[in-house]
Amino acid sequence: MNSTNETLTEKEDFISFELFDSISKNSPPMTRLNSLKQIARKFREKVLESGTVPYYRSFNLVRVPYPVKYGFNNTVNIPTPFLHILNKMFVVQYFVNGKKKTLLFSPSDLDGNEETPFFHRLGKSFGVFEDFGKMMIAPIIRNVIDALRIANISPEEIDYISFDHLHTQDLRKWLGNGHDPGYFPNAKLLVMQEEWISVQGLLPSQSDWYCPGGVRNIPMERVLQLNESTIIGEGVAILKTPGHTMGNHSLVVNTPKGILVSSENGISADNYSPLRSKIKGVREYALQTGSEVILNGNTQESSIEQYISMVLEKEVAGEYIENHDFFGVSPSSEFTSYWAFPGIQPTFEFGEMHLGSVT
């Protein structure tokens, strides 16, 4: 593979896919959507042709309470104001020109992320029962370090880390501050250029969801800014999916179970197949409006772009091989049932996955 992305160093063997940006944003949104669907199918074929990864595994990290009104963009009206999402980390091993690469997608620093203003206030709302409330309402299942021990992968083996966007993320523990190389001494961050620029100077409506100082003093040589949707190796790609944030992207992996796409544009399979949903209000809204997807709407930097991006995600993923009612879009933060928030449950869950073996 040869690099065609000018923001990358010459050492990175990536292939950018610029056809998505060939559709003028001055076109009517429906015209853009229909044209981009065709391009998404071409991108899917490119990923399938590039190969299948030998190892793909997702780990549940922490349960987090999340407003129902955000998760399903005000389409669900139930007495319980919160649902539960499970933050996940994805470990992917793949090859580039015969060389093994290891990518961590969404390796959240659970301690650092607690300082995100929205979740910091939510924790404080428990008052004198703050620690007990966190243990019961936001229980930690495992951290990133524990997950890698289970996978038998050392910190030095990590080549790249990436997040669909940088909400809540504190990257300093992983990438260091210029003096300390961080826990992953050889890793580089893959991020869309728009997201990296945005996080340097956030508006108040944005900063409520970003960890204060989460990227401060990270050496620029550890940051690879992408401009386009990019195939980064055999069976692995980064799909540009703006909207939730304008620098949002999605992980695309060709696995033994078909292509799986991950982001936080939606929090469940229901968001991508609303007509198949059994969640009260979701199917009804889709029938009334003709909506193909239901947004995760906590910060809609552009709801039009997010809608189009979610349709692109499911076009690239295709139907899920184990449940043809749904698409192969496995959210990075997945809505799950939990006893503390009754009255709402997902129609289908992907759960943790373990495909292949560590190379």
C-alpha positions as CSV (number, residue, x, y, z in Angstrom):
1,M,0.0,0.0,0.0
2,N,1.2,3.5,-0.7
3,S,0.2,6.6,1.3
4,T,-1.9,9.1,-0.5
5,N,-2.9,11.2,2.5
6,E,-0.7,14.3,2.8
7,T,-1.3,14.7,6.6
8,L,0.4,11.3,7.3
9,T,4.1,10.6,7.6
10,E,5.7,8.8,4.7
11,K,6.2,5.8,6.9
12,E,2.5,5.1,7.1
13,D,1.2,2.6,4.5
14,F,-2.3,3.9,4.2
15,I,-4.7,4.3,1.3
16,S,-7.1,7.3,1.4
17,F,-10.5,6.9,-0.3
18,E,-11.6,10.4,-1.5
19,L,-14.8,9.5,-3.4
20,F,-16.9,10.4,-0.4
21,D,-15.9,14.1,-0.7
22,S,-16.6,14.1,-4.5
23,I,-20.3,14.7,-3.7
24,S,-20.9,18.5,-3.3
25,K,-22.2,19.6,0.0
26,N,-24.2,22.2,-1.9
27,S,-26.4,19.4,-3.2
28,P,-29.8,18.7,-1.6
29,P,-29.3,16.4,1.4
30,M,-31.3,13.6,-0.1
31,T,-29.3,13.8,-3.3
32,R,-26.1,13.6,-1.3
33,L,-27.4,10.7,0.7
34,N,-28.4,8.6,-2.4
35,S,-25.1,9.3,-4.1
36,L,-23.1,8.5,-1.0
37,K,-24.9,5.2,-0.5
38,Q,-23.5,4.1,-3.9
39,I,-20.0,5.1,-2.8
40,A,-20.4,3.4,0.5
41,R,-21.0,0.1,-1.3
42,K,-17.8,0.6,-3.3
43,F,-15.9,1.3,-0.1
44,R,-17.4,-1.9,1.4
45,E,-16.1,-3.9,-1.5
46,K,-12.7,-2.3,-1.2
47,V,-12.5,-3.4,2.5
48,L,-13.7,-6.9,1.7
49,E,-11.1,-7.2,-1.1
50,S,-8.3,-6.0,1.2
51,G,-8.5,-9.1,3.4
52,T,-9.8,-10.5,6.7
53,V,-8.3,-9.7,10.1
54,P,-6.8,-12.6,12.1
55,Y,-7.9,-11.2,15.5
56,Y,-10.8,-9.0,16.6
57,R,-12.0,-8.8,20.2
58,S,-14.2,-6.4,22.1
59,F,-14.0,-5.9,25.9
60,N,-16.7,-4.3,28.1
61,L,-15.0,-1.7,30.3
62,V,-17.6,0.3,32.3
63,R,-21.3,0.8,32.6
64,V,-22.4,4.5,32.3
65,P,-25.9,6.0,33.0
66,Y,-27.0,7.9,29.9
67,P,-30.1,10.0,29.3
68,V,-32.8,8.2,27.3
69,K,-33.6,11.5,25.5
70,Y,-30.0,11.5,24.1
71,G,-29.7,7.9,23.2
72,F,-32.8,7.9,21.0
73,N,-33.0,11.6,20.2
74,N,-36.3,12.3,22.0
75,T,-38.3,9.5,20.3
76,V,-38.7,7.4,23.5
77,N,-40.9,8.6,26.4
78,I,-40.7,6.4,29.5
79,P,-40.8,7.2,33.2
80,T,-37.1,6.2,33.7
81,P,-34.9,9.2,32.5
82,F,-31.7,7.0,32.1
83,L,-30.6,3.9,30.4
84,H,-27.3,2.1,30.6
85,I,-24.5,2.1,28.0
86,L,-21.5,-0.2,28.1
87,N,-18.3,1.5,27.1
88,K,-16.2,-1.0,25.0
89,M,-12.7,-1.3,23.8
90,F,-11.9,-3.1,20.5
91,V,-8.6,-4.9,19.9
92,V,-7.7,-5.5,16.3
93,Q,-4.7,-7.2,14.8
94,Y,-4.1,-7.1,11.1
95,F,-1.3,-7.1,8.5
96,V,0.3,-4.4,6.3
97,N,2.7,-5.6,3.7
98,G,3.3,-8.7,5.7
99,K,3.9,-6.9,9.0
100,K,1.6,-7.4,12.0
101,K,-0.1,-4.3,13.4
102,T,-2.2,-3.9,16.6
103,L,-4.9,-1.2,16.9
104,L,-6.9,-0.3,20.1
105,F,-10.2,1.4,19.3
106,S,-11.8,3.3,22.2
107,P,-9.2,2.5,25.0
108,S,-10.8,4.8,27.6
109,D,-8.8,5.9,30.6
110,L,-11.6,5.4,33.1
111,D,-10.0,7.5,35.9
112,G,-9.2,10.5,33.6
113,N,-12.6,10.3,31.8
114,E,-14.4,10.9,35.1
115,E,-13.3,14.6,34.9
116,T,-15.6,15.2,31.9
117,P,-17.9,17.9,33.1
118,F,-21.2,16.2,32.3
119,F,-20.3,12.9,34.0
120,H,-18.5,14.8,36.9
121,R,-21.7,16.6,37.7
122,L,-23.7,13.4,37.4
123,G,-21.4,11.7,39.9
124,K,-21.6,14.6,42.3
125,S,-25.4,14.4,42.2
126,F,-25.2,11.3,44.4
127,G,-24.0,13.6,47.2
128,V,-22.7,11.7,50.3
129,F,-23.5,8.4,48.5
130,E,-21.2,9.4,45.6
131,D,-18.8,6.4,45.9
132,F,-21.7,3.9,46.6
133,G,-23.7,5.4,43.7
134,K,-20.8,5.0,41.2
135,M,-20.3,1.4,42.3
136,M,-24.0,0.6,41.8
137,I,-24.9,2.8,38.9
138,A,-21.6,3.0,37.0
139,P,-19.8,-0.2,37.9
140,I,-16.3,-0.8,36.3
141,I,-16.0,-4.2,34.7
142,R,-12.3,-4.0,33.8
143,N,-9.9,-1.3,32.7
144,V,-7.8,-1.2,29.5
145,I,-4.7,-2.7,31.2
146,D,-6.6,-5.7,32.5
147,A,-8.2,-6.3,29.1
148,L,-4.8,-6.4,27.4
149,R,-3.5,-8.8,30.0
150,I,-6.5,-11.1,29.2
151,A,-5.7,-10.7,25.5
152,N,-2.0,-11.4,26.2
153,I,-0.8,-8.3,24.4
154,S,1.9,-6.1,25.8
155,P,1.8,-2.3,25.8
156,E,4.8,-2.2,23.5
157,E,2.9,-4.1,20.8
158,I,0.3,-1.4,20.3
159,D,0.9,0.5,17.1
160,Y,-2.2,2.7,17.0
161,I,-5.0,3.9,19.3
162,S,-8.1,5.6,18.0
163,F,-11.5,6.9,19.1
164,D,-14.5,7.6,16.9
165,H,-14.3,11.1,18.5
166,L,-12.6,12.6,21.6
167,H,-15.6,13.1,23.9
168,T,-14.7,12.2,27.5
169,Q,-11.2,11.0,26.5
170,D,-8.0,11.7,28.4
171,L,-5.1,10.6,26.2
172,R,-2.1,11.6,28.3
173,K,-1.9,8.3,30.2
174,W,-1.5,6.4,27.0
175,L,0.6,8.8,24.8
176,G,2.6,10.8,27.4
177,N,3.4,14.4,27.7
178,G,6.8,14.7,25.9
179,H,8.8,13.7,28.9
180,D,7.0,10.5,29.7
181,P,6.3,8.2,26.7
182,G,3.0,7.0,28.3
183,Y,1.7,3.5,28.8
184,F,1.9,2.7,25.0
185,P,5.4,3.9,24.1
186,N,5.2,3.0,20.4
187,A,1.5,3.9,19.7
188,K,0.3,6.8,17.6
189,L,-3.2,8.3,17.6
190,L,-5.3,8.1,14.5
191,V,-7.7,11.0,14.5
192,M,-9.6,13.1,11.9
193,Q,-8.0,16.5,11.3
194,E,-11.3,18.2,12.1
195,E,-11.6,16.6,15.5
196,W,-8.0,17.4,16.4
197,I,-8.4,21.1,15.4
198,S,-11.8,21.3,17.2
199,V,-10.4,20.0,20.6
200,Q,-7.8,22.8,20.6
201,G,-10.5,25.4,21.2
202,L,-14.0,24.1,22.2
203,L,-17.2,26.1,22.6
204,P,-19.0,25.7,26.0
205,S,-21.6,23.4,24.4
206,Q,-18.8,21.2,23.2
207,S,-16.5,21.3,26.2
208,D,-19.2,19.9,28.5
209,W,-18.4,16.5,26.9
210,Y,-14.6,16.7,26.6
211,C,-12.1,15.9,29.3
212,P,-10.4,19.1,30.4
213,G,-6.8,19.0,29.2
214,G,-7.2,15.5,27.8
215,V,-4.8,16.2,24.9
216,R,-2.5,18.7,26.6
217,N,1.2,18.4,25.8
218,I,0.8,15.2,23.7
219,P,3.8,15.2,21.2
220,M,2.6,16.0,17.7
221,E,4.8,13.1,16.3
222,R,2.4,10.8,18.2
223,V,-0.6,12.2,16.3
224,L,-1.6,11.1,12.8
225,Q,-4.3,13.4,11.4
226,L,-6.5,11.9,8.6
227,N,-8.3,13.9,6.0
228,E,-10.3,11.2,4.3
229,S,-11.8,7.8,4.8
230,T,-8.7,5.5,4.9
231,I,-7.8,1.9,4.5
232,I,-5.1,1.4,7.1
233,G,-4.4,-2.3,6.5
234,E,-5.7,-5.7,5.3
235,G,-9.4,-5.7,6.4
236,V,-9.3,-2.5,8.5
237,A,-10.4,1.0,7.6
238,I,-11.3,4.4,9.1
239,L,-14.6,5.7,7.7
240,K,-15.2,9.5,8.0
241,T,-18.6,9.9,9.6
242,P,-19.1,13.6,10.7
243,G,-22.1,14.9,12.6
244,H,-22.0,13.7,16.2
245,T,-18.9,15.8,16.1
246,M,-17.6,17.2,12.9
247,G,-14.4,15.1,13.2
248,N,-16.2,11.9,13.9
249,H,-15.0,8.6,12.3
250,S,-16.0,4.9,12.5
251,L,-13.9,1.8,12.7
252,V,-14.5,-0.7,9.9
253,V,-13.2,-4.2,10.2
254,N,-13.6,-7.3,8.0
255,T,-14.0,-10.1,10.5
256,P,-14.9,-13.8,10.1
257,K,-18.5,-12.6,10.9
258,G,-18.4,-10.1,8.1
259,I,-17.8,-6.4,8.2
260,L,-18.3,-4.8,11.6
261,V,-18.5,-1.0,12.0
262,S,-18.1,0.7,15.3
263,S,-18.8,4.3,16.5
264,E,-21.0,6.2,19.0
265,N,-23.3,7.7,16.3
266,G,-25.9,5.2,17.5
267,I,-25.9,3.3,20.9
268,S,-27.7,0.2,19.7
269,A,-28.8,-2.0,16.8
270,D,-32.2,-0.3,17.2
271,N,-30.7,3.0,16.1
272,Y,-29.8,1.6,12.8
273,S,-32.9,-0.6,12.2
274,P,-35.7,1.4,13.8
275,L,-38.4,-0.4,11.9
276,R,-37.2,-3.6,13.6
277,S,-37.1,-2.1,17.1
278,K,-39.3,-3.2,19.9
279,I,-38.4,-0.1,22.0
280,K,-41.6,1.9,22.4
281,G,-41.5,5.0,20.3
282,V,-38.6,4.1,18.0
283,R,-40.5,2.1,15.4
284,E,-43.5,4.5,15.6
285,Y,-41.2,7.5,14.9
286,A,-39.5,5.8,12.0
287,L,-42.9,4.9,10.5
288,Q,-44.3,8.4,10.9
289,T,-41.2,10.2,9.5
290,G,-39.6,7.7,7.2
291,S,-36.3,7.9,9.1
292,E,-33.8,5.2,8.2
293,V,-31.8,5.8,11.5
294,I,-32.3,7.3,14.9
295,L,-29.5,9.6,16.1
296,N,-27.6,9.4,19.3
297,G,-28.3,13.1,20.0
298,N,-26.3,14.3,23.0
299,T,-24.3,16.8,21.0
300,Q,-25.6,17.3,17.5
301,E,-22.9,19.4,15.9
302,S,-24.7,18.6,12.7
303,S,-27.8,16.4,12.7
304,I,-27.9,16.3,8.9
305,E,-24.3,15.1,8.7
306,Q,-24.9,12.5,11.5
307,Y,-28.0,11.1,9.8
308,I,-26.1,10.7,6.5
309,S,-23.1,9.2,8.4
310,M,-25.2,6.6,10.1
311,V,-26.8,5.5,6.8
312,L,-23.2,5.2,5.4
313,E,-22.2,3.0,8.4
314,K,-24.9,0.5,7.8
315,E,-24.4,0.5,4.0
316,V,-20.7,-0.3,4.6
317,A,-21.5,-2.9,7.3
318,G,-24.3,-4.8,5.5
319,E,-26.6,-7.1,7.3
320,Y,-25.2,-8.8,10.3
321,I,-24.4,-12.5,9.6
322,E,-26.0,-13.7,12.9
323,N,-29.2,-11.6,12.8
324,H,-30.4,-10.4,9.4
325,D,-32.9,-8.0,11.0
326,F,-30.0,-5.8,11.9
327,F,-26.8,-4.3,10.4
328,G,-23.3,-5.1,11.5
329,V,-22.9,-1.8,13.3
330,S,-21.6,-2.7,16.8
331,P,-21.6,0.5,18.9
332,S,-18.5,1.6,20.8
333,S,-20.9,2.4,23.7
334,E,-23.7,-0.1,23.5
335,F,-27.1,0.2,25.2
336,T,-27.7,-2.8,27.5
337,S,-30.4,-3.9,30.0
338,Y,-29.6,-3.1,33.6
339,W,-31.6,-3.7,36.8
340,A,-31.2,-0.1,38.0
341,F,-33.0,1.3,35.0
342,P,-36.1,-0.8,34.3
343,G,-38.7,-0.3,31.6
344,I,-36.4,-0.2,28.5
345,Q,-34.2,-2.8,26.9
346,P,-32.5,-3.2,23.5
347,T,-34.1,-5.4,20.8
348,F,-30.7,-7.0,20.0
349,E,-27.3,-6.8,21.6
350,F,-23.9,-7.5,20.0
351,G,-22.2,-8.0,23.4
352,E,-18.5,-8.9,23.7
353,M,-16.9,-10.6,20.7
354,H,-13.8,-12.8,20.4
355,L,-12.9,-13.7,16.8
356,G,-9.7,-15.4,15.9
357,S,-6.5,-15.5,17.9
358,V,-3.6,-13.2,18.8
359,T,-0.9,-13.4,16.2
